[in-house]
């Protein structure tokens, strides 16, 4: 049975006090891989998730049995479609999204429900959840919801990389 690790967190990288967060995330993804978790589910809502997409994409070149699924809301999917049509931004993030093995769009509904569906998709499949989360920040409401879902799932290990 395939095991999954989800990665979440919208935290802006310039507000993370840990300057080695990229290396710590890389090490944590490798720990998952060595523990037999080779499929990673990542959103692209925030800078931390975007960094995770880049890291997993880079590691996939060395470990070809690693798999990346990017889970996108309809809003994010439309941004990706605009980029592909030449009408969107030229952010290098999309180059990494193109290296994903799968793009999983959640169903269209209200914005809040889109993120709820995205969170459920990630939590339902994951046996480990890697996050960068500071609970007292109001802007972290979507990540807070995902973490609360994860805390209710028996056996799901949560690894929070945020260290004040």
KOLVEX-305096 format. One record per residue: residue number from 1; x, y, z of N, C-alpha, C in turn. Coordinates in steps of 0.001 Angstrom, whole numbers, plus 500000, padded with zeros to 6 digits. Layout:
REM residues N
rec num NUM&neast X&nnorth Y&nup Z&caeast X&canorth Y&caup Z&ceast X&cnorth Y&cup Z
...
This chain:
REM residues 164
rec num 1&neast 500833&nnorth 498824&nup 500000&caeast 500000&canorth 500000&caup 500000&ceast 500889&cnorth 501255&cup 500000
rec num 2&neast 500604&nnorth 502171&nup 499093&caeast 501406&canorth 503384&caup 498989&ceast 501118&cnorth 504323&cup 500152
rec num 3&neast 502176&nnorth 504898&nup 500712&caeast 502039&canorth 505857&caup 501809&ceast 502316&cnorth 507260&cup 501281
rec num 4&neast 501617&nnorth 508237&nup 501849&caeast 501714&canorth 509617&caup 501396&ceast 502159&cnorth 510523&cup 502548
rec num 5&neast 502832&nnorth 511607&nup 502174&caeast 503106&canorth 512694&caup 503122&ceast 502550&cnorth 513967&cup 502518
rec num 6&neast 501780&nnorth 514690&nup 503306&caeast 501272&canorth 515989&caup 502880&ceast 502191&cnorth 517089&cup 503384
rec num 7&neast 502251&nnorth 518187&nup 502637&caeast 503037&canorth 519341&caup 503065&ceast 502138&cnorth 520565&cup 502971
rec num 8&neast 502071&nnorth 521335&nup 504056&caeast 501192&canorth 522499&caup 504045&ceast 501786&cnorth 523647&cup 504843
rec num 9&neast 501303&nnorth 524830&nup 504544&caeast 501700&canorth 526027&caup 505263&ceast 501792&cnorth 527196&cup 504314
rec num 10&neast 501108&nnorth 528279&nup 504633&caeast 501108&canorth 529447&caup 503760&ceast 502102&cnorth 530491&cup 504230
rec num 11&neast 502894&nnorth 530166&nup 505213&caeast 503764&canorth 531130&caup 505856&ceast 504680&cnorth 531840&cup 504866
rec num 12&neast 504711&nnorth 533189&nup 504894&caeast 505669&canorth 533910&caup 504042&ceast 507094&cnorth 533628&cup 504520
rec num 13&neast 507969&nnorth 533287&nup 503613&caeast 509321&canorth 532879&caup 503999&ceast 510083&cnorth 533981&cup 504722
rec num 14&neast 509798&nnorth 535236&nup 504404&caeast 510526&canorth 536312&caup 505076&ceast 510062&cnorth 536516&cup 506525
rec num 15&neast 509018&nnorth 535802&nup 506946&caeast 508534&canorth 535907&caup 508322&ceast 508815&cnorth 534647&cup 509133
rec num 16&neast 509565&nnorth 533721&nup 508563&caeast 509960&canorth 532521&caup 509299&ceast 511308&cnorth 532813&cup 509959
rec num 17&neast 511370&nnorth 532750&nup 511291&caeast 512616&canorth 533111&caup 511962&ceast 513779&cnorth 532152&cup 511678
rec num 18&neast 513473&nnorth 530933&nup 511278&caeast 514507&canorth 529934&caup 511033&ceast 515083&cnorth 530132&cup 509631
rec num 19&neast 516323&nnorth 530581&nup 509543&caeast 516931&canorth 530837&caup 508230&ceast 517295&cnorth 529547&cup 507501
rec num 20&neast 517300&nnorth 528426&nup 508199&caeast 517630&canorth 527145&caup 507570&ceast 516385&cnorth 526336&cup 507232
rec num 21&neast 515239&nnorth 527006&nup 507072&caeast 513985&canorth 526281&caup 506856&ceast 514040&cnorth 525429&cup 505591
rec num 22&neast 514672&nnorth 525918&nup 504538&caeast 514783&canorth 525140&caup 503299&ceast 515524&cnorth 523821&cup 503554
rec num 23&neast 516637&nnorth 523898&nup 504274&caeast 517400&canorth 522685&caup 504555&ceast 516617&cnorth 521756&cup 505474
rec num 24&neast 515924&nnorth 522331&nup 506472&caeast 515146&canorth 521484&caup 507380&ceast 513994&cnorth 520802&cup 506661
rec num 25&neast 513366&nnorth 521510&nup 505707&caeast 512297&canorth 520886&caup 504925&ceast 512870&cnorth 519790&cup 504031
rec num 26&neast 513989&nnorth 520053&nup 503408&caeast 514652&canorth 519035&caup 502574&ceast 514973&cnorth 517796&cup 503404
rec num 27&neast 515549&nnorth 518003&nup 504587&caeast 515889&canorth 516875&caup 505469&ceast 514639&cnorth 516099&cup 505886
rec num 28&neast 513546&nnorth 516804&nup 506159&caeast 512305&canorth 516151&caup 506585&ceast 511699&cnorth 515335&cup 505454
rec num 29&neast 511735&nnorth 515870&nup 504238&caeast 511249&canorth 515112&caup 503075&ceast 512106&cnorth 513856&cup 502892
rec num 30&neast 513416&nnorth 513993&nup 503061&caeast 514297&canorth 512819&caup 502941&ceast 514022&cnorth 511804&cup 504045
rec num 31&neast 513731&nnorth 512270&nup 505265&caeast 513368&canorth 511351&caup 506354&ceast 512127&cnorth 510544&cup 505979
rec num 32&neast 511140&nnorth 511220&nup 505382&caeast 509936&canorth 510526&caup 504921&ceast 510300&cnorth 509476&cup 503878
rec num 33&neast 511113&nnorth 509878&nup 502924&caeast 511510&canorth 508976&caup 501838&ceast 512213&cnorth 507734&cup 502399
rec num 34&neast 513125&nnorth 507949&nup 503342&caeast 513859&canorth 506819&caup 503934&ceast 512947&cnorth 505946&cup 504789
rec num 35&neast 511837&nnorth 506513&nup 505275&caeast 510857&canorth 505747&caup 506052&ceast 509855&cnorth 505027&cup 505141
rec num 36&neast 510041&nnorth 505152&nup 503837&caeast 509176&canorth 504457&caup 502888&ceast 508039&cnorth 505284&cup 502326
rec num 37&neast 507998&nnorth 506562&nup 502666&caeast 506965&canorth 507453&caup 502127&ceast 507558&cnorth 508125&cup 500899
rec num 38&neast 507044&nnorth 507771&nup 499742&caeast 507646&canorth 508255&caup 498497&ceast 506701&cnorth 509113&cup 497660
rec num 39&neast 505489&nnorth 509306&nup 498135&caeast 504515&canorth 510129&caup 497406&ceast 504177&cnorth 511343&cup 498262
rec num 40&neast 504370&nnorth 512529&nup 497697&caeast 504171&canorth 513783&caup 498420&ceast 503027&cnorth 514570&cup 497800
rec num 41&neast 502126&nnorth 515047&nup 498667&caeast 500986&canorth 515873&caup 498265&ceast 501248&cnorth 517289&cup 498751
rec num 42&neast 501313&nnorth 518232&nup 497823&caeast 501667&canorth 519601&caup 498179&ceast 500703&cnorth 520561&cup 497507
rec num 43&neast 500269&nnorth 521590&nup 498235&caeast 499511&canorth 522677&caup 497641&ceast 500473&cnorth 523721&cup 497096
rec num 44&neast 499936&nnorth 524830&nup 496610&caeast 500801&canorth 525933&caup 496178&ceast 500251&cnorth 527262&cup 496676
rec num 45&neast 499516&nnorth 527231&nup 497782&caeast 498845&canorth 528439&caup 498273&ceast 499798&cnorth 529470&cup 498838
rec num 46&neast 500861&nnorth 529065&nup 499433&caeast 501759&canorth 530014&caup 500080&ceast 503205&cnorth 529743&cup 499756
rec num 47&neast 504073&nnorth 530617&nup 500231&caeast 505493&canorth 530511&caup 499894&ceast 506122&cnorth 529232&cup 500436
rec num 48&neast 505693&nnorth 528780&nup 501623&caeast 506245&canorth 527548&caup 502167&ceast 505877&cnorth 526358&cup 501270
rec num 49&neast 504613&nnorth 526287&nup 500840&caeast 504194&canorth 525204&caup 499951&ceast 504909&cnorth 525287&cup 498604
rec num 50&neast 505085&nnorth 526496&nup 498092&caeast 505790&canorth 526655&caup 496826&ceast 507236&cnorth 526182&cup 496950
rec num 51&neast 507867&nnorth 526482&nup 498089&caeast 509217&canorth 525992&caup 498329&ceast 509224&cnorth 524460&cup 498392
rec num 52&neast 508189&nnorth 523889&nup 498987&caeast 508091&canorth 522426&caup 499068&ceast 507985&cnorth 521799&cup 497682
rec num 53&neast 507198&nnorth 522420&nup 496797&caeast 507090&canorth 521914&caup 495419&ceast 508467&cnorth 521906&cup 494761
rec num 54&neast 509215&nnorth 522979&nup 494947&caeast 510559&canorth 523060&caup 494361&ceast 511472&cnorth 521981&cup 494921
rec num 55&neast 511443&nnorth 521813&nup 496245&caeast 512328&canorth 520838&caup 496895&ceast 512011&cnorth 519424&cup 496432
rec num 56&neast 510730&nnorth 519047&nup 496450&caeast 510362&canorth 517690&caup 496023&ceast 510713&cnorth 517493&cup 494549
rec num 57&neast 510489&nnorth 518513&nup 493722&caeast 510840&canorth 518415&caup 492302&ceast 512330&cnorth 518173&cup 492122
rec num 58&neast 513148&nnorth 518881&nup 492881&caeast 514594&canorth 518705&caup 492783&ceast 515020&cnorth 517323&cup 493273
rec num 59&neast 514437&nnorth 516862&nup 494376&caeast 514787&canorth 515545&caup 494911&ceast 514358&cnorth 514413&cup 493984
rec num 60&neast 513259&nnorth 514635&nup 493248&caeast 512776&canorth 513615&caup 492303&ceast 513820&cnorth 513297&cup 491227
rec num 61&neast 514691&nnorth 514254&nup 490919&caeast 515715&canorth 513993&caup 489900&ceast 516742&cnorth 512988&cup 490404
rec num 62&neast 516910&nnorth 512898&nup 491731&caeast 517863&canorth 511953&caup 492322&ceast 517192&cnorth 510653&cup 492744
rec num 63&neast 515906&nnorth 510740&nup 493083&caeast 515140&canorth 509559&caup 493506&ceast 513959&cnorth 509390&cup 492561
rec num 64&neast 514143&nnorth 508696&nup 491455&caeast 513076&canorth 508628&caup 490448&ceast 511809&cnorth 507926&cup 490907
rec num 65&neast 511846&nnorth 507208&nup 492028&caeast 510620&canorth 506566&caup 492522&ceast 509812&cnorth 507491&cup 493431
rec num 66&neast 510287&nnorth 508715&nup 493626&caeast 509532&canorth 509722&caup 494390&ceast 508455&cnorth 510305&cup 493476
rec num 67&neast 507280&nnorth 510555&nup 494032&caeast 506156&canorth 511081&caup 493254&ceast 505637&cnorth 512357&cup 493903
rec num 68&neast 505283&nnorth 513324&nup 493065&caeast 504753&canorth 514598&caup 493530&ceast 503370&cnorth 514823&cup 492936
rec num 69&neast 502393&nnorth 515061&nup 493796&caeast 501071&canorth 515490&caup 493361&ceast 500836&cnorth 516888&cup 493893
rec num 70&neast 500548&nnorth 517826&nup 493000&caeast 500219&canorth 519193&caup 493389&ceast 498701&cnorth 519294&cup 493450
rec num 71&neast 498185&nnorth 519637&nup 494619&caeast 496747&canorth 519732&caup 494850&ceast 496363&cnorth 521203&cup 494722
rec num 72&neast 495461&nnorth 521498&nup 493770&caeast 495138&canorth 522880&caup 493441&ceast 493655&cnorth 523166&cup 493583
rec num 73&neast 493345&nnorth 524357&nup 494080&caeast 491961&canorth 524829&caup 494085&ceast 491627&cnorth 525335&cup 492680
rec num 74&neast 490349&nnorth 525513&nup 492361&caeast 489989&canorth 526062&caup 491046&ceast 490659&cnorth 527402&cup 490751
rec num 75&neast 490805&nnorth 528244&nup 491763&caeast 491465&canorth 529540&caup 491566&ceast 492914&cnorth 529329&cup 491119
rec num 76&neast 493607&nnorth 528416&nup 491768&caeast 494996&canorth 528136&caup 491400&ceast 495081&cnorth 527496&cup 490020
rec num 77&neast 494123&nnorth 526620&nup 489708&caeast 494099&canorth 525988&caup 488390&ceast 493916&cnorth 527026&cup 487289
rec num 78&neast 493065&nnorth 528034&nup 487542&caeast 492850&canorth 529049&caup 486514&ceast 494103&cnorth 529889&cup 486330
rec num 79&neast 494847&nnorth 530126&nup 487411&caeast 496121&canorth 530829&caup 487293&ceast 497118&cnorth 530033&cup 486482
rec num 80&neast 497124&nnorth 528716&nup 486680&caeast 498020&canorth 527847&caup 485916&ceast 497635&cnorth 527845&cup 484439
rec num 81&neast 496333&nnorth 527807&nup 484155&caeast 495858&canorth 527845&caup 482766&ceast 496253&cnorth 529163&cup 482095
rec num 82&neast 496141&nnorth 530268&nup 482839&caeast 496564&canorth 531564&caup 482272&ceast 498056&cnorth 531565&cup 481974
rec num 83&neast 498837&nnorth 530956&nup 482873&caeast 500284&canorth 530887&caup 482642&ceast 500585&cnorth 530083&cup 481375
rec num 84&neast 499935&nnorth 528926&nup 481232&caeast 500189&canorth 528065&caup 480067&ceast 499778&cnorth 528741&cup 478770
rec num 85&neast 498757&nnorth 529595&nup 478820&caeast 498288&canorth 530267&caup 477608&ceast 499161&cnorth 531478&cup 477255
rec num 86&neast 500122&nnorth 531788&nup 478123&caeast 500978&canorth 532939&caup 477869&ceast 500430&cnorth 534224&cup 478442
rec num 87&neast 499289&nnorth 534164&nup 479118&caeast 498667&canorth 535367&caup 479663&ceast 498910&cnorth 535543&cup 481154
rec num 88&neast 499647&nnorth 534637&nup 481758&caeast 499869&canorth 534718&caup 483201&ceast 501256&cnorth 535218&cup 483526
rec num 89&neast 501575&nnorth 535153&nup 484798&caeast 502885&canorth 535607&caup 485243&ceast 503954&cnorth 534605&cup 484813
rec num 90&neast 505188&nnorth 535050&nup 484855&caeast 506287&canorth 534161&caup 484464&ceast 507014&cnorth 533625&cup 485693
rec num 91&neast 506283&nnorth 533533&nup 486816&caeast 506916&canorth 533014&caup 488025&ceast 507447&cnorth 531611&cup 487766
rec num 92&neast 508656&nnorth 531357&nup 488273&caeast 509286&canorth 530057&caup 488001&ceast 508575&cnorth 528918&cup 488714
rec num 93&neast 507664&nnorth 529219&nup 489635&caeast 506921&canorth 528165&caup 490315&ceast 506260&cnorth 527220&cup 489329
rec num 94&neast 505675&nnorth 527770&nup 488266&caeast 504936&canorth 526934&caup 487327&ceast 505840&cnorth 525942&cup 486620
rec num 95&neast 507116&nnorth 526282&nup 486457&caeast 508046&canorth 525313&caup 485860&ceast 508133&cnorth 524070&cup 486733
rec num 96&neast 508099&nnorth 524266&nup 488050&caeast 508148&canorth 523122&caup 488956&ceast 506823&cnorth 522367&cup 488941
rec num 97&neast 505724&nnorth 523097&nup 488865&caeast 504425&canorth 522429&caup 488809&ceast 504364&cnorth 521517&cup 487590
rec num 98&neast 504984&nnorth 521953&nup 486491&caeast 504991&canorth 521131&caup 485285&ceast 505760&cnorth 519831&cup 485476
rec num 99&neast 506655&nnorth 519774&nup 486475&caeast 507404&canorth 518540&caup 486731&ceast 506652&cnorth 517599&cup 487678
rec num 100&neast 505485&nnorth 518028&nup 488151&caeast 504691&canorth 517168&caup 489026&ceast 504203&cnorth 515946&cup 488250
rec num 101&neast 504051&nnorth 514855&nup 488950&caeast 503517&canorth 513644&caup 488330&ceast 502015&cnorth 513761&cup 488132
rec num 102&neast 501373&nnorth 514495&nup 489021&caeast 499917&canorth 514663&caup 488951&ceast 499538&cnorth 516064&cup 489394
rec num 103&neast 498518&nnorth 516614&nup 488771&caeast 497863&canorth 517817&caup 489273&ceast 496476&cnorth 517377&cup 489695
rec num 104&neast 496125&nnorth 517603&nup 490937&caeast 494822&canorth 517188&caup 491440&ceast 493995&cnorth 518435&cup 491741
rec num 105&neast 493068&nnorth 518808&nup 490839&caeast 492185&canorth 519929&caup 491169&ceast 491047&cnorth 519464&cup 492063
rec num 106&neast 490727&nnorth 520267&nup 493064&caeast 489547&canorth 519957&caup 493875&ceast 488344&cnorth 520567&cup 493181
rec num 107&neast 487151&nnorth 520183&nup 493601&caeast 485952&canorth 520613&caup 492882&ceast 485644&cnorth 522087&cup 493092
rec num 108&neast 484967&nnorth 522661&nup 492123&caeast 484609&canorth 524079&caup 492167&ceast 483448&cnorth 524304&cup 493128
rec num 109&neast 483598&nnorth 525281&nup 493973&caeast 482547&canorth 525684&caup 494893&ceast 482951&cnorth 527048&cup 495424
rec num 110&neast 482500&nnorth 527415&nup 496597&caeast 482940&canorth 528689&caup 497167&ceast 484412&cnorth 528575&cup 497528
rec num 111&neast 485085&nnorth 529711&nup 497666&caeast 486520&canorth 529699&caup 497983&ceast 486807&cnorth 528911&cup 499255
rec num 112&neast 486009&nnorth 529121&nup 500290&caeast 486231&canorth 528412&caup 501545&ceast 486085&cnorth 526909&cup 501352
rec num 113&neast 485059&nnorth 526505&nup 500605&caeast 484848&canorth 525079&caup 500378&ceast 485967&cnorth 524484&cup 499526
rec num 114&neast 486495&nnorth 525263&nup 498568&caeast 487627&canorth 524783&caup 497769&ceast 488773&cnorth 524371&cup 498683
rec num 115&neast 489121&nnorth 525243&nup 499630&caeast 490231&canorth 524936&caup 500529&ceast 489884&cnorth 523799&cup 501471
rec num 116&neast 488628&nnorth 523698&nup 501883&caeast 488206&canorth 522578&caup 502720&ceast 488391&cnorth 521261&cup 501972
rec num 117&neast 487977&nnorth 521221&nup 500715&caeast 488151&canorth 520017&caup 499898&ceast 489630&cnorth 519693&cup 499711
rec num 118&neast 490423&nnorth 520718&nup 499464&caeast 491871&canorth 520518&caup 499297&ceast 492475&cnorth 519938&cup 500575
rec num 119&neast 492108&nnorth 520516&nup 501724&caeast 492630&canorth 520030&caup 503001&ceast 492229&cnorth 518585&cup 503256
rec num 120&neast 490962&nnorth 518266&nup 502986&caeast 490497&canorth 516877&caup 503196&ceast 491237&cnorth 515905&cup 502284
rec num 121&neast 491449&nnorth 516296&nup 501041&caeast 492157&canorth 515425&caup 500099&ceast 493551&cnorth 515094&cup 500630
rec num 122&neast 494254&nnorth 516104&nup 501130&caeast 495619&canorth 515895&caup 501634&ceast 495602&cnorth 515053&cup 502902
rec num 123&neast 494756&nnorth 515416&nup 503863&caeast 494727&canorth 514711&caup 505151&ceast 494254&cnorth 513267&cup 504985
rec num 124&neast 493246&nnorth 513037&nup 504179&caeast 492708&canorth 511678&caup 504015&ceast 493752&cnorth 510696&cup 503492
rec num 125&neast 494720&nnorth 511172&nup 502726&caeast 495692&canorth 510291&caup 502102&ceast 497011&cnorth 510200&cup 502852
rec num 126&neast 497264&nnorth 511119&nup 503764&caeast 498593&canorth 511222&caup 504372&ceast 498733&cnorth 510402&cup 505643
rec num 127&neast 499922&nnorth 509817&nup 505802&caeast 500282&canorth 509195&caup 507069&ceast 501246&cnorth 510095&cup 507834
rec num 128&neast 501779&nnorth 511103&nup 507153&caeast 502628&canorth 512102&caup 507790&ceast 502313&cnorth 513460&cup 507179
rec num 129&neast 502264&nnorth 514478&nup 508020&caeast 501978&canorth 515827&caup 507548&ceast 503110&cnorth 516743&cup 507987
rec num 130&neast 503772&nnorth 517360&nup 507015&caeast 504845&canorth 518314&caup 507281&ceast 504236&cnorth 519698&cup 507129
rec num 131&neast 504435&nnorth 520546&nup 508130&caeast 503838&canorth 521871&caup 508043&ceast 504781&cnorth 522933&cup 508587
rec num 132&neast 504457&nnorth 524166&nup 508275&caeast 505108&canorth 525322&caup 508869&ceast 503952&cnorth 526182&cup 509355
rec num 133&neast 503706&nnorth 526135&nup 510654&caeast 502449&canorth 526674&caup 511173&ceast 502664&cnorth 527350&cup 512522
rec num 134&neast 502191&nnorth 528570&nup 512626&caeast 502210&canorth 529326&caup 513883&ceast 500762&cnorth 529629&cup 514241
rec num 135&neast 500248&nnorth 528963&nup 515244&caeast 498812&canorth 528959&caup 515531&ceast 498224&cnorth 530330&cup 515850
rec num 136&neast 499006&nnorth 531249&nup 516368&caeast 498422&canorth 532532&caup 516767&ceast 498239&cnorth 533522&cup 515621
rec num 137&neast 498661&nnorth 533178&nup 514423&caeast 498485&canorth 534086&caup 513289&ceast 497118&cnorth 533917&cup 512651
rec num 138&neast 496393&nnorth 534997&nup 512522&caeast 495050&canorth 534961&caup 511931&ceast 495105&cnorth 534542&cup 510471
rec num 139&neast 496120&nnorth 534988&nup 509733&caeast 496183&canorth 534691&caup 508308&ceast 496424&cnorth 533207&cup 508015
rec num 140&neast 496668&nnorth 532434&nup 509054&caeast 496915&canorth 531008&caup 508884&ceast 495640&cnorth 530170&cup 509029
rec num 141&neast 494478&nnorth 530754&nup 508769&caeast 493203&canorth 530058&caup 508997&ceast 493091&cnorth 528778&cup 508176
rec num 142&neast 493529&nnorth 528792&nup 506920&caeast 493425&canorth 527582&caup 506088&ceast 494338&cnorth 526489&cup 506608
rec num 143&neast 495565&nnorth 526863&nup 506986&caeast 496480&canorth 525866&caup 507546&ceast 495950&cnorth 525368&cup 508885
rec num 144&neast 495391&nnorth 526259&nup 509690&caeast 494808&canorth 525861&caup 510977&ceast 493717&cnorth 524815&cup 510763
rec num 145&neast 492887&nnorth 525019&nup 509736&caeast 491829&canorth 524048&caup 509434&ceast 492436&cnorth 522703&cup 509050
rec num 146&neast 493464&nnorth 522730&nup 508209&caeast 494101&canorth 521478&caup 507790&ceast 494701&cnorth 520748&cup 508986
rec num 147&neast 495378&nnorth 521493&nup 509867&caeast 495982&canorth 520890&caup 511061&ceast 494900&cnorth 520297&cup 511963
rec num 148&neast 493772&nnorth 521000&nup 512116&caeast 492706&canorth 520466&caup 512969&ceast 492139&cnorth 519173&cup 512390
rec num 149&neast 492027&nnorth 519078&nup 511075&caeast 491608&canorth 517817&caup 510453&ceast 492640&cnorth 516722&cup 510720
rec num 150&neast 493912&nnorth 517082&nup 510577&caeast 494985&canorth 516102&caup 510767&ceast 495042&cnorth 515594&cup 512203
rec num 151&neast 494792&nnorth 516485&nup 513159&caeast 494835&canorth 516084&caup 514569&ceast 493739&cnorth 515084&cup 514909
rec num 152&neast 492665&nnorth 515066&nup 514129&caeast 491563&canorth 514124&caup 514368&ceast 491759&cnorth 512781&cup 513675
rec num 153&neast 492799&nnorth 512676&nup 512850&caeast 493027&canorth 511420&caup 512127&ceast 494006&cnorth 510546&cup 512914
rec num 154&neast 493547&nnorth 509394&nup 513391&caeast 494430&canorth 508517&caup 514167&ceast 495623&cnorth 508055&cup 513318
rec num 155&neast 496782&nnorth 508065&nup 513938&caeast 497971&canorth 507554&caup 513279&ceast 498687&cnorth 508526&cup 512358
rec num 156&neast 498125&nnorth 509708&nup 512138&caeast 498787&canorth 510679&caup 511276&ceast 499789&cnorth 511469&cup 512111
rec num 157&neast 501036&nnorth 511402&nup 511738&caeast 502103&canorth 512115&caup 512463&ceast 502262&cnorth 513506&cup 511874
rec num 158&neast 502234&nnorth 514535&nup 512723&caeast 502382&canorth 515928&caup 512281&ceast 503775&cnorth 516421&cup 512666
rec num 159&neast 504491&nnorth 516936&nup 511676&caeast 505823&canorth 517499&caup 511894&ceast 505749&cnorth 518992&cup 511582
rec num 160&neast 505808&nnorth 519834&nup 512625&caeast 505738&canorth 521279&caup 512440&ceast 507167&cnorth 521845&cup 512436
rec num 161&neast 507573&nnorth 522414&nup 511313&caeast 508923&canorth 522943&caup 511169&ceast 509072&cnorth 524367&cup 511691
rec num 162&neast 507959&nnorth 524985&nup 512102&caeast 508047&canorth 526350&caup 512623&ceast 508673&cnorth 526338&cup 514003
rec num 163&neast 509757&nnorth 527099&nup 514150&caeast 510400&canorth 527247&caup 515449&ceast 510613&cnorth 528728&cup 515692
rec num 164&neast 509963&nnorth 529291&nup 516718&caeast 510143&canorth 530728&caup 516991&ceast 511536&cnorth 531058&cup 517491
